[in-house]
Amino acid sequence: MQENKLNRNFIRRAMRAQRRSLSASERAFSSYNVLSNLRTQIWYLRAHRVATYLCQDGEISLAPVITDCMDRSKDISLPRVHKSKPLMQFLDWQPGQPLTSNRYGILEPNAGRHCQLIAHSLILTPLVAFDSSGNRIGMGGGYYDRMLGRASNNSYQPLVIGIAYDFQQLDTFDTQAWDQSMDAVVTDKKIITISARLRALTSGNQPTNQSAN
């Protein structure tokens, strides 16, 4: 268990350092490439409510995606973490509404309507590393894993889509029993479709491993 923990912590340090080293122009280019790739997917175009995030620590910004969602009249949610417990919820949000910095220095809504997980079409989740099987390493707090795990017995679950730079993909890494897998990963260079249910949605609509323009 200790070896597993050190391995994941080493991956976190290495990947966080690499993404922080990117220039502002490289980050902006990657953000718009992610949007460009999302726009090719029927599951994104048909989504009604999308859970997004506000970037930190060199993560890919979803600002262009949020703008695109608003232009397409999609509803937007942002995560808010509990002040003292390792729990997270999604709140309805629109650009211009107040944001406050949480204990991790991440901006989040300070008020708003709570949106149940099943109200979403898509959950766009940040990550530190991923593999082609849909496994994900986050920042270590376990917020997304807990939220998705609690809803795993629901008859409906939104699609979980990881957002990452292409260099964050690894061949393999140790997984934990509580890890929740993703349906796909969208990077600045390609889309990796993982789950059977997402393959069924995209079958016959368009190719799903496409390079960014």
N, C-alpha and C positions, 0 to 999 in steps of 0.2 A: 504493500500500500504506500509506503514511504517513497519507494522508487517511482511508482506511478505519479505521485504528487510532484516529485522533483522534475520528472519528465515534462509534465504539463506546465509547470512553472517556467522551465527553460524555454519551452515553445512560446509562452506568453511574452517573456522578456525579449526574445529574438524578433518576434513578429511586431510587437509594439514599437521596438526601436526602428525597424525597417519602415513601417508606415509613417512614423514621425519624421523620418529623414526625407520624405517626399517634399518637393517644393509646392508652393501654393498653386502654381499653374498645373502641375502634375495632378494634384488632388482635384482641381476643378475639371480637368479633362476626364479623369476617371468618373467623376460624378455624372457628367453628361453622357458618358458612354454607358453607364448603368441604366440611365433613363432610356437611352436609345435601344438598349437590349430589352428592357421591360416592355417598351411599346410594340415589340414584335410578338408579344405573347397574348393569346386570347384570354387567359385567366387574369391577366392584369387589366386588359381593356374592359372586361365584363365585371370587374370587381366593384362592389358598392361602397364598402367601408374598408379602409386600409389602415392598419396600425403601422406607424412609422417610428422614427427616433430622431433625436437631435445629436449630431456627431460630437465626439470628444476624443482626445488622445490619438489624433491622426486617422480616425475612422472615415470611411467614405461618407461625404455629406449627402443627405437625401433632400436637400433644399430644392433642387430641380424637380425631383419626383413629387414633392409636396405641391409645388406650383402646378405641375401637370395634373395632379389629382384634382386640385381646385378648379382648374380650367375644364376638366371633364365632369364636374359636379359630383365627385366622389366625396364621401365623408372621411374625415381624418381623425385618428386617435393618436395620442402620445402616452408613453409610459410615465407613471409616477410611483416611486418607491415609498414604502412605509417608513416613517421617521425612526422607528426603533426595531422593527421586525424585518426579516429578510423576505418580504413580500412585495409584490408589484401589481398594479392595476392599470388599466388603460382609461384615459379620460378623453372625452370629445374635445376637439381643439380646432381653431381656425387661426390662420396667420393674423397677427396683430393682438391676439388675446394675451394677457399677462403670463409671464414665465418667471420662475424663481429657481435659484441654484440649490440643488439638494446636497446631502452630506458628501457626495462624491464629486461635487462641482459640476454636475450635469444639469442643464436647464430642463425644467419640467413644468407642466401646468400647476398653478396653485389652487385652481378651482375648476369646476366643470362637471358635466354629467358622466357618471361611471358607465362604461360600455363593457358589457359581458363579452367574454372571448367568442362566444357563438354568434355575436352580432357582426363579426368581421368576416370579410371574404379572404383577406390576406393579412399575415403577420410578417412584416419585413424586419428581420432581426440582425443586429450587428454581431460580429464574431471576431475572434483572434486568429483562428485557424479552422480548416475543415478538410474533409476527405471526400472522395467520390461516392462513398456510401451514405452520405448525409449526416455523418457525425460532426459535431461542432464543439470547439473549445471557446468558451466565453471568457469574460474577465475574472471569473472565479467566484462571483457572488451567488450564482445559481438562480437568479431571478426568473429568467425565461424558462429554465427547466422546471422550476416549481410550478409556475403558472400553467405551462402546457401539460405537465404531469397531472395536475389536479383535474384537468378537463379531459383526460385521456379516455374516460368511460362515456363521454357524451356521444350521442348519436351523430352529431355533426361537429366537425372541427375545421377551422379555417386552414387554408394552406399556409405552411410555414416556409418562408423564403429567406435564405441567408444572403446578406449583402457583403461583398468582400472585394479586395484587390485580388487579381489573379495570382499573385505570388503567395497568397495566404493558403493556397491549396497544398496539402501534404499527402504523401502516399498512404501513410497510416500513422496512427498514434493510439495510445492506451485510452480506453473508454471507461466510463463509470456506469454503474447499474442505473443511476437516476438520469442519465443523459437522454434528452429528447431529440430525435432525429428530425431532419428537415426534408421537405418535399423537393426542394430545388435550391441551387445557389446561383445568384446572378453576380458576375464579376464585371470588371471594366473591359473584359475581352471576350467573354462567352457566357452561355447559360448551360448549366448542368442539371438536367432533369433526372430526378432520383426515384421518387415514389411511383408505385403502380397507378395510384389514383390520378396523379398529375399526368402521367403518360397517357392515360385514358382521355383526359380532358384535351390534351394537345394533339392526339392522334388524328391525322387527316386535316389539321388546321394549318400548321407550318412547321418547319424544322425547328428543333429546340437547342441545338448546339451551334449557335451563330456567333460569329465574331462581331465586335463593335465596329461601327463605321468610322 
